[in-house]
Amino acid sequence: MTTQSSQSVLINGFGVLFVILNAFGLGLRLPVGELLAQAFARWKIAVWALAINFVIIPLLFIGYLLTIASSIPGEIKVGFCVAALSAGMPFAPLLAQLAKADVSISTMLLVVLTVATIIALPLGLPLAIDAVDAQLKVSVWDVAWPLLLFLLLPLVLGYGFRVWWPDLTPPLARWVVRVAILCLLL
């Protein structure tokens, strides 16, 4: 059994803290119910985004790993599979704003893709890993519990805080975002 260096533990800790605070901050800032209603109103865009992110991209990645990149080590292949099945980007609304695009659509897609990733990654990753590395076995629960604990739970708690204490939400959201960015930088 190998031990991680203290630097590695620190980097991983700040990474997990960033994910937790970012999810909590999204819950504090985003009107999730309104965004999901908007997703149903603009269902064609949402379906295209879901199909591209959870069908086309994973198939292309897995095809690449099975054909062109078959000599890549198994651990790297697993990393490619995780990347292929993890959709969305937390900075998409900011980038849409800078590009003078429709920020509400990018925010709506961010929420839809985040929720879909929580569902698709645990279901798809064991199948993808089985396709690219028959020696490694992973269960749905092995993938699901960290997503539920570190992503979905903070998102729901942030949304609950926003609903229950709307007066405290704006100042808390500013601090959560600042600390999350600091964790990302460290």
Secondary structure by P-SEA (a helix, b strand, c coil): cccccaaaaaaaaaaaaaaaaaaaaaaaccaaaaaaaaaaaaaaaaaaaaaaaccaaaaaaaaaaacccccccaaaaaaaaaaaabbbbcaaaaaaaaacccaaaaaaaaaaaaaaaaccccccaaaaaaaccccccccccccccccccccaaaaaaaaaaaaacccccaaaaaaaaaaaaaaaac
